Amino acid sequence: MNLSFEKYHGTGNDFVIVDADACVPHRSRFARGVCDRADGIGADGVLFLALEPDFRPPRIIMTLVQPDGSTAEMCGNGARCAAVWAAERANADEVMIDTLAGTRHAAIHDDGATIEMGAPAFAPEAVPLAGDEPLIESRVGDYDVTAVNTGVPHAVAFVDDVDAVNLERDAPPIRHADAFPQGANVTFASPRDDGFDQRTFERGVEGETRSCGTGAVAIAAAARRLGLVDGDGVSVSPPGGELEVTVSDRNATLTGPVEREFGGDLRVSNAGRFDLEA
């Protein structure tokens, strides 16, 4: 079976996009192979997108399968890539995206997209947390973290210099801590003159990514909760580029660039294995 794909990235957070109508047996196995950076295409996840162009604005059903084969409820940069992909096909400048975390509106601009991310949630049942109280600058592992759900759970730690953090050593004990019964993404942030630098260890990728949109929103939400910023707008700089976040008690938005890298075809077997077409 031949399968067409495209590769997009948002500030270095990269995804293989596949039309959800395509028959892909064993999506988890397929994603684990495709995302492998040594033997596959290489990506932070596979976006299976079902476009419904007759709606106004057009709608997409988005399913993100991660490199470990799990399914994520939400992905900010992935949703921005999905929005641009759909808008190009539907000749639209806005789209609605149905995710496991809810329906999100996205607006397309010249070099990317802005997506509404919903309201950040600190409540224990929303993150979720093992305890009955919010986790605000509480010790987990070797860091004081603030827990917030921005579509997926994040543990945010503010440090003097994100580049000085040994992410592969320090993040896993927080990611797997008993405080997070479903695990957590671990995001480190350090202040700079016009915002924050960011590094994120992503659950499901099980490593650092070049950018994390839900993590950028988590930084802005946590900084606002802790009184580290004035106003609603926050600039966040992951290694892969620049993101702009607005956050309030009722909603957050994520803005940044999106680029199409390339496309191609795969031969996919009934067992979910694949080969790149020549």
C-alpha positions as a Markdown table, in Angstrom:
| # | Residue | x | y | z |
|---|---|---|---|---|
| 1 | Met | 0.0 | 0.0 | 0.0 |
| 2 | Asn | 1.3 | 3.4 | -0.9 |
| 3 | Leu | 0.9 | 6.3 | 1.5 |
| 4 | Ser | 1.6 | 10.0 | 0.9 |
| 5 | Phe | 3.0 | 12.1 | 3.7 |
| 6 | Glu | 4.2 | 15.6 | 4.4 |
| 7 | Lys | 6.7 | 16.9 | 6.9 |
| 8 | Tyr | 6.0 | 20.2 | 8.7 |
| 9 | His | 7.6 | 22.0 | 11.7 |
| 10 | Gly | 6.8 | 24.8 | 14.0 |
| 11 | Thr | 9.9 | 26.4 | 15.5 |
| 12 | Gly | 11.7 | 23.1 | 15.1 |
| 13 | Asn | 9.0 | 20.9 | 16.6 |
| 14 | Asp | 8.5 | 18.6 | 13.6 |
| 15 | Phe | 5.7 | 16.3 | 12.5 |
| 16 | Val | 4.9 | 13.8 | 9.8 |
| 17 | Ile | 1.4 | 14.6 | 8.5 |
| 18 | Val | -0.8 | 11.8 | 7.1 |
| 19 | Asp | -4.4 | 12.1 | 5.8 |
| 20 | Ala | -6.5 | 10.2 | 8.4 |
| 21 | Asp | -8.5 | 8.6 | 5.6 |
| 22 | Ala | -5.5 | 6.6 | 4.6 |
| 23 | Cys | -5.4 | 3.0 | 5.9 |
| 24 | Val | -2.6 | 2.8 | 8.4 |
| 25 | Pro | -2.7 | -0.5 | 10.3 |
| 26 | His | -1.2 | -0.2 | 13.8 |
| 27 | Arg | -0.8 | 3.5 | 14.1 |
| 28 | Ser | 1.3 | 3.2 | 17.2 |
| 29 | Arg | 3.8 | 0.9 | 15.5 |
| 30 | Phe | 3.8 | 3.1 | 12.4 |
| 31 | Ala | 4.5 | 6.2 | 14.5 |
| 32 | Arg | 7.4 | 4.5 | 16.4 |
| 33 | Gly | 9.1 | 3.6 | 13.1 |
| 34 | Val | 8.4 | 6.9 | 11.2 |
| 35 | Cys | 9.5 | 9.1 | 14.1 |
| 36 | Asp | 12.8 | 7.3 | 14.5 |
| 37 | Arg | 15.5 | 9.7 | 13.6 |
| 38 | Ala | 18.1 | 7.0 | 12.7 |
| 39 | Asp | 16.0 | 4.6 | 10.7 |
| 40 | Gly | 12.8 | 6.5 | 9.9 |
| 41 | Ile | 11.8 | 9.9 | 8.6 |
| 42 | Gly | 12.5 | 11.5 | 12.0 |
| 43 | Ala | 9.8 | 13.5 | 13.8 |
| 44 | Asp | 8.4 | 14.5 | 17.2 |
| 45 | Gly | 5.1 | 12.8 | 16.2 |
| 46 | Val | 2.7 | 11.8 | 13.5 |
| 47 | Leu | -0.4 | 13.9 | 12.9 |
| 48 | Phe | -3.3 | 12.0 | 11.5 |
| 49 | Leu | -5.6 | 14.7 | 10.1 |
| 50 | Ala | -9.2 | 14.4 | 8.9 |
| 51 | Leu | -10.2 | 17.6 | 7.0 |
| 52 | Glu | -13.9 | 18.5 | 6.7 |
| 53 | Pro | -13.7 | 21.3 | 4.2 |
| 54 | Asp | -17.5 | 21.9 | 3.9 |
| 55 | Phe | -17.7 | 23.5 | 7.3 |
| 56 | Arg | -17.2 | 27.3 | 7.6 |
| 57 | Pro | -14.6 | 27.7 | 8.9 |
| 58 | Pro | -13.2 | 24.3 | 7.8 |
| 59 | Arg | -12.7 | 21.7 | 10.5 |
| 60 | Ile | -9.9 | 19.2 | 11.2 |
| 61 | Ile | -10.0 | 16.2 | 13.4 |
| 62 | Met | -6.4 | 15.9 | 14.8 |
| 63 | Thr | -4.9 | 12.9 | 16.3 |
| 64 | Leu | -1.2 | 13.0 | 17.4 |
| 65 | Val | 0.6 | 9.7 | 17.9 |
| 66 | Gln | 4.0 | 10.2 | 19.6 |
| 67 | Pro | 7.3 | 8.5 | 19.0 |
| 68 | Asp | 6.6 | 6.0 | 21.9 |
| 69 | Gly | 3.3 | 5.0 | 20.3 |
| 70 | Ser | 1.1 | 6.9 | 22.8 |
| 71 | Thr | -1.6 | 9.4 | 21.8 |
| 72 | Ala | -1.3 | 13.0 | 23.1 |
| 73 | Glu | -4.4 | 15.0 | 24.0 |
| 74 | Met | -3.0 | 18.3 | 22.6 |
| 75 | Cys | 0.0 | 19.8 | 20.9 |
| 76 | Gly | 0.3 | 23.5 | 20.4 |
| 77 | Asn | 2.9 | 23.5 | 17.6 |
| 78 | Gly | 1.3 | 20.4 | 16.1 |
| 79 | Ala | -2.0 | 22.1 | 16.0 |
| 80 | Arg | -0.4 | 25.2 | 14.3 |
| 81 | Cys | 1.1 | 22.9 | 11.6 |
| 82 | Ala | -2.2 | 21.1 | 11.2 |
| 83 | Ala | -4.0 | 24.5 | 10.8 |
| 84 | Val | -1.6 | 25.6 | 8.0 |
| 85 | Trp | -1.9 | 22.2 | 6.3 |
| 86 | Ala | -5.7 | 22.4 | 6.3 |
| 87 | Ala | -5.9 | 26.1 | 5.4 |
| 88 | Glu | -3.8 | 25.5 | 2.2 |
| 89 | Arg | -6.2 | 22.7 | 1.1 |
| 90 | Ala | -9.4 | 24.5 | 2.0 |
| 91 | Asn | -8.3 | 27.9 | 0.8 |
| 92 | Ala | -9.1 | 29.4 | 4.2 |
| 93 | Asp | -7.5 | 31.8 | 6.6 |
| 94 | Glu | -9.0 | 30.2 | 9.7 |
| 95 | Val | -9.8 | 26.6 | 10.8 |
| 96 | Met | -11.3 | 24.8 | 13.7 |
| 97 | Ile | -9.3 | 21.9 | 15.1 |
| 98 | Asp | -11.0 | 19.1 | 17.1 |
| 99 | Thr | -8.5 | 17.6 | 19.6 |
| 100 | Leu | -8.8 | 15.3 | 22.5 |
| 101 | Ala | -8.4 | 18.4 | 24.7 |
| 102 | Gly | -11.3 | 20.2 | 23.0 |
| 103 | Thr | -12.0 | 22.2 | 19.9 |
| 104 | Arg | -9.6 | 25.0 | 19.1 |
| 105 | His | -9.8 | 28.0 | 16.7 |
| 106 | Ala | -6.7 | 28.8 | 14.6 |
| 107 | Ala | -6.0 | 31.9 | 12.5 |
| 108 | Ile | -3.5 | 31.7 | 9.6 |
| 109 | His | -1.0 | 34.5 | 8.9 |
| 110 | Asp | 1.8 | 35.0 | 6.4 |
| 111 | Asp | 4.4 | 32.8 | 8.1 |
| 112 | Gly | 2.5 | 30.6 | 10.5 |
| 113 | Ala | -0.6 | 30.5 | 12.7 |
| 114 | Thr | -2.1 | 31.5 | 16.0 |
| 115 | Ile | -4.1 | 29.0 | 17.9 |
| 116 | Glu | -6.4 | 29.4 | 20.9 |
| 117 | Met | -5.2 | 27.0 | 23.6 |
| 118 | Gly | -8.0 | 27.2 | 26.1 |
| 119 | Ala | -7.7 | 28.2 | 29.8 |
| 120 | Pro | -4.6 | 27.0 | 31.6 |
| 121 | Ala | -5.7 | 24.8 | 34.6 |
| 122 | Phe | -3.8 | 24.5 | 37.9 |
| 123 | Ala | -6.5 | 22.5 | 39.8 |
| 124 | Pro | -5.3 | 19.1 | 41.0 |
| 125 | Glu | -8.0 | 17.2 | 39.1 |
| 126 | Ala | -7.2 | 19.0 | 35.9 |
| 127 | Val | -3.5 | 18.6 | 35.7 |
| 128 | Pro | -3.9 | 15.8 | 37.1 |
| 129 | Leu | -2.1 | 15.6 | 40.4 |
| 130 | Ala | -2.0 | 12.8 | 43.0 |
| 131 | Gly | -2.7 | 15.3 | 45.8 |
| 132 | Asp | -5.6 | 17.5 | 46.7 |
| 133 | Glu | -3.9 | 20.9 | 46.4 |
| 134 | Pro | -2.3 | 22.7 | 43.4 |
| 135 | Leu | 1.4 | 22.3 | 43.0 |
| 136 | Ile | 2.8 | 25.8 | 43.1 |
| 137 | Glu | 6.6 | 26.2 | 43.5 |
| 138 | Ser | 6.7 | 22.8 | 45.3 |
| 139 | Arg | 9.8 | 20.6 | 45.4 |
| 140 | Val | 9.7 | 17.7 | 43.0 |
| 141 | Gly | 13.1 | 16.0 | 42.3 |
| 142 | Asp | 15.8 | 18.6 | 42.5 |
| 143 | Tyr | 13.6 | 21.6 | 41.5 |
| 144 | Asp | 10.7 | 23.8 | 42.7 |
| 145 | Val | 8.0 | 23.2 | 40.1 |
| 146 | Thr | 4.5 | 24.6 | 39.3 |
| 147 | Ala | 2.1 | 22.2 | 37.7 |
| 148 | Val | -0.4 | 23.4 | 35.0 |
| 149 | Asn | -2.4 | 21.7 | 32.3 |
| 150 | Thr | -2.2 | 23.6 | 29.0 |
| 151 | Gly | -3.8 | 20.8 | 27.0 |
| 152 | Val | -1.3 | 18.3 | 28.5 |
| 153 | Pro | 0.2 | 18.4 | 32.0 |
| 154 | His | 3.4 | 20.4 | 32.5 |
| 155 | Ala | 5.8 | 20.8 | 35.5 |
| 156 | Val | 7.4 | 24.2 | 35.1 |
| 157 | Ala | 10.7 | 25.0 | 36.8 |
| 158 | Phe | 12.1 | 28.5 | 36.7 |
| 159 | Val | 15.9 | 28.5 | 36.8 |
| 160 | Asp | 18.7 | 31.1 | 36.3 |
| 161 | Asp | 19.9 | 29.5 | 33.0 |
| 162 | Val | 18.2 | 26.8 | 31.1 |
| 163 | Asp | 21.4 | 26.0 | 29.2 |
| 164 | Ala | 23.0 | 24.9 | 32.5 |
| 165 | Val | 20.3 | 22.3 | 33.2 |
| 166 | Asn | 21.2 | 18.6 | 32.5 |
| 167 | Leu | 17.8 | 17.9 | 31.0 |
| 168 | Glu | 18.4 | 14.2 | 30.3 |
| 169 | Arg | 19.4 | 13.6 | 33.9 |
| 170 | Asp | 17.1 | 16.1 | 35.8 |
| 171 | Ala | 13.8 | 15.9 | 33.9 |
| 172 | Pro | 12.9 | 12.1 | 34.1 |
| 173 | Pro | 12.6 | 12.1 | 37.9 |
| 174 | Ile | 10.0 | 14.9 | 37.6 |
| 175 | Arg | 8.3 | 13.4 | 34.5 |
| 176 | His | 7.8 | 10.1 | 36.4 |
| 177 | Ala | 7.2 | 11.6 | 39.9 |
| 178 | Asp | 4.4 | 10.2 | 42.1 |
| 179 | Ala | 2.9 | 13.6 | 42.1 |
| 180 | Phe | 1.9 | 13.1 | 38.4 |
| 181 | Pro | -0.2 | 9.9 | 38.1 |
| 182 | Gln | -0.3 | 10.3 | 34.3 |
| 183 | Gly | 3.2 | 11.7 | 34.0 |
| 184 | Ala | 4.1 | 15.2 | 33.0 |
| 185 | Asn | 6.1 | 17.2 | 30.4 |
| 186 | Val | 8.9 | 18.9 | 32.2 |
| 187 | Thr | 9.6 | 22.5 | 31.1 |
| 188 | Phe | 12.5 | 24.7 | 32.3 |
| 189 | Ala | 12.4 | 28.5 | 31.9 |
| 190 | Ser | 14.9 | 31.2 | 32.6 |
| 191 | Pro | 14.1 | 35.0 | 32.4 |
| 192 | Arg | 15.6 | 37.3 | 29.8 |
| 193 | Asp | 15.0 | 40.9 | 29.1 |
| 194 | Asp | 12.0 | 40.4 | 26.8 |
| 195 | Gly | 10.6 | 37.1 | 28.1 |
| 196 | Phe | 11.8 | 33.6 | 28.8 |
| 197 | Asp | 14.1 | 31.0 | 27.4 |
| 198 | Gln | 12.7 | 27.5 | 27.3 |
| 199 | Arg | 13.7 | 23.9 | 27.2 |
| 200 | Thr | 11.2 | 21.0 | 27.5 |
| 201 | Phe | 11.5 | 17.3 | 28.0 |
| 202 | Glu | 8.4 | 15.9 | 26.4 |
| 203 | Arg | 6.3 | 13.0 | 27.6 |
| 204 | Gly | 5.8 | 10.6 | 24.7 |
| 205 | Val | 9.0 | 11.8 | 23.0 |
| 206 | Glu | 10.9 | 10.9 | 26.1 |
| 207 | Gly | 13.5 | 13.5 | 25.4 |
| 208 | Glu | 14.1 | 17.1 | 24.6 |
| 209 | Thr | 12.4 | 18.7 | 21.6 |
| 210 | Arg | 13.5 | 21.8 | 19.7 |
| 211 | Ser | 10.2 | 23.5 | 20.7 |
| 212 | Cys | 7.0 | 22.8 | 22.7 |
| 213 | Gly | 4.0 | 24.9 | 22.3 |
| 214 | Thr | 2.0 | 23.7 | 25.3 |
| 215 | Gly | 5.3 | 24.2 | 27.3 |
| 216 | Ala | 5.6 | 27.8 | 26.1 |
| 217 | Val | 2.0 | 28.4 | 27.3 |
| 218 | Ala | 2.7 | 26.6 | 30.5 |
| 219 | Ile | 5.7 | 29.0 | 31.1 |
| 220 | Ala | 3.5 | 32.0 | 30.5 |
| 221 | Ala | 0.7 | 30.7 | 32.7 |
| 222 | Ala | 3.0 | 29.8 | 35.6 |
| 223 | Ala | 4.9 | 33.1 | 35.3 |
| 224 | Arg | 1.6 | 34.9 | 35.5 |
| 225 | Arg | 0.5 | 32.9 | 38.5 |
| 226 | Leu | 3.7 | 33.6 | 40.3 |
| 227 | Gly | 3.7 | 37.3 | 39.5 |
| 228 | Leu | 6.8 | 37.1 | 37.3 |
| 229 | Val | 5.2 | 39.0 | 34.4 |
| 230 | Asp | 3.0 | 42.0 | 34.0 |
| 231 | Gly | 0.3 | 42.0 | 31.4 |
| 232 | Asp | -1.0 | 39.1 | 29.3 |
| 233 | Gly | 1.7 | 38.8 | 26.5 |
| 234 | Val | 4.8 | 36.8 | 27.0 |
| 235 | Ser | 7.7 | 36.0 | 24.5 |
| 236 | Val | 9.1 | 32.5 | 24.9 |
| 237 | Ser | 12.3 | 31.3 | 23.1 |
| 238 | Pro | 12.8 | 27.5 | 22.8 |
| 239 | Pro | 15.9 | 26.4 | 20.9 |
| 240 | Gly | 14.0 | 26.2 | 17.6 |
| 241 | Gly | 12.7 | 29.8 | 17.4 |
| 242 | Glu | 10.4 | 32.4 | 18.9 |
| 243 | Leu | 6.9 | 32.0 | 20.2 |
| 244 | Glu | 4.4 | 34.6 | 21.4 |
| 245 | Val | 1.9 | 33.7 | 24.1 |
| 246 | Thr | -1.0 | 35.5 | 25.5 |
| 247 | Val | -2.6 | 34.1 | 28.6 |
| 248 | Ser | -5.5 | 35.0 | 30.8 |
| 249 | Asp | -7.8 | 33.1 | 33.2 |
| 250 | Arg | -10.2 | 32.3 | 30.4 |
| 251 | Asn | -7.9 | 31.6 | 27.4 |
| 252 | Ala | -4.4 | 31.5 | 26.0 |
| 253 | Thr | -3.1 | 31.9 | 22.5 |
| 254 | Leu | 0.1 | 30.6 | 20.9 |
| 255 | Thr | 1.6 | 32.3 | 17.8 |
| 256 | Gly | 4.6 | 31.3 | 15.8 |
| 257 | Pro | 6.0 | 30.3 | 12.4 |
| 258 | Val | 5.2 | 27.1 | 10.5 |
| 259 | Glu | 7.2 | 25.6 | 7.6 |
| 260 | Arg | 6.6 | 22.8 | 5.2 |
| 261 | Glu | 9.8 | 20.8 | 4.9 |
| 262 | Phe | 9.1 | 18.2 | 2.3 |
| 263 | Gly | 6.7 | 15.4 | 1.2 |
| 264 | Gly | 6.9 | 11.9 | -0.2 |
| 265 | Asp | 5.5 | 8.5 | -0.4 |
| 266 | Leu | 5.8 | 5.4 | 1.8 |
| 267 | Arg | 5.1 | 1.7 | 1.1 |
| 268 | Val | 3.3 | 0.5 | 4.2 |
| 269 | Ser | 2.7 | -3.2 | 5.0 |
| 270 | Asn | -0.3 | -4.7 | 6.8 |
| 271 | Ala | 1.9 | -5.0 | 9.8 |
| 272 | Gly | 2.5 | -1.3 | 9.9 |
| 273 | Arg | 6.1 | -1.4 | 8.7 |
| 274 | Phe | 7.2 | 1.0 | 5.9 |
| 275 | Asp | 9.7 | 1.8 | 3.3 |
| 276 | Leu | 10.4 | 5.2 | 1.7 |
| 277 | Glu | 9.6 | 5.2 | -2.0 |
| 278 | Ala | 12.5 | 5.9 | -4.2 |
